[in-house]
């Protein structure tokens, strides 16, 4: 068992050593196809290329990855803030529209109280109850107060 493991280890070492070979040969065949090999082919167009490499700096890679993650997080947060601001603006517009509608409703009610000869309201059973002068004055005062609250004037 140990010899078998030892043989496999040596074979792996031999294969990996050839992967780190520095000599690469480039040559072109008669059809114009370019070939790259790690052994000389003997062709007349063959060129020996020197390949060198440097080990990757793990700290530099970690720094770039961290910078990319920070940039992505910053973009994500900016998008979330923009979306929240958009929702807030939409809610404010809806509230302003609702307030304007209430204002118009109160003004219409006041106009009805001032211009109509007979003003009524519906009771709980759905029947009309006509207002006397005191009730009408009270309804007018209430409508004016509501206009001041909702319309600001």
Protein Blocks (a to p, Z undefined) as FASTA:
>chain_A
ZZmmmmmmmmmmmmmmmmmpcbdcddddfkopacddfbdehiakbccdddddddddfklm
mmmmmmmmmmmmmmmmmmmmmmmmmmmmmmmmmmmmmmmmmmmmmmmmmmmmmmpmbdcd
ddfkopacdddfklmmmmmmmmmmmmmmmnoZZ
